[in-house]
């Protein structure tokens, strides 16, 4: 069976013999310093374990492995080393869970910092605008001399130009810092790329998202499709109420401006 995930190497250096392979594997930490022969390696992806052999090197950071179907693939030696552990899949899921739990705090800190910078810039802009007091427009003077064939037009009195009212900017909603009760409707299920994992992240996009108290309509938002949400077996069009934190974080490659963090007490309507 052909593996669709492989990255075929272009030019690479194949090992001349097993001694060269063993020496390079020792440098990568794939074999102990006392090893006198190579061993079988496995490549783990999406719950599958595929036997493979190391057949060459592109550079110190890139090894070339070959599967049983003779397809070749580029891989970082450190990642290959981690895959040899029996707990690789479990540890990876535990890391992803821990990252998901701690990402909310880091996201809120980054958001708070961004808001502070924006407010400071807005204050400077407002101060600069207040220093420039509006006044009457300078009269327009025709400096071009009259031509012999056309007498100079009689000058008309110049009136002060009316100052145009500034356009009113639409205020962005002030998001609460604590958990609040929200309502939403499931709009779609999709995925976004995750460059640090073998598979893309599953997410849910919601529409008609609104804070119950104080009343505030937000529009579209998104959240991770966590195991808790999967147990509810949600479908497109389902209306739900829940408690969560909501922050201004755009969904990758989607025009969705807000993210829902740690939803709980979820009830389908």
URNORQUI-V634290 format. One line per field, one symbol per residue. ss: DSSP state (~ for helix, > for strand, _ for the rest). phi: phi as a letter, one per 20 degrees, with the letter a starting at -180 (. if undefined). burial: 1 if it has 16 or more other C-alpha atoms within 10 Angstrom, else 0. A space follows every 50 residues. Layout:
ss->???
phi->???
burial->???
This chain:
ss->____________>>___~~~~~~~~~~~____________>>>>>__>>> >>>>>>>>>__>>>>>>____>>>>_~~~~~~~____~~~~~~~~~~~~~ ~~~~~~~~~~~~~~~~~~~~~~~~~~~~~~~_______________>__> _____________________________>>>>>>>>>>>>>________ >>>>>>>>>>>____>>>>>>>>>__~~~~~_______>>>>>>>>>>__ _______>>>>>>>>>>>_
phi->.feeefdffeebdfffbfffffffffffnecffefdbfcfdcddblnddd fbcedabebfecdddcefemfdbebfgfffffffffegffffffffffff fefffffffffffffffffffffffffffffeffbffffedeefffegec fffffefedffffffffffffffeffeefceccacfeadbccfcfdbfdf eecdddclfbefbffbednebbbfeffffffflfcgnfeccadaeccebf fgmcedecdedlfblecee
burial->00000000100000000000111110010110000001001111000000 01111111000111111000111110100111110000100000000000 00010001000000000000000000000000000000000000000000 00000000000000000000000000000111111110100000000000 00111110111000000101111111000000000000111111111110 1000011111111001000
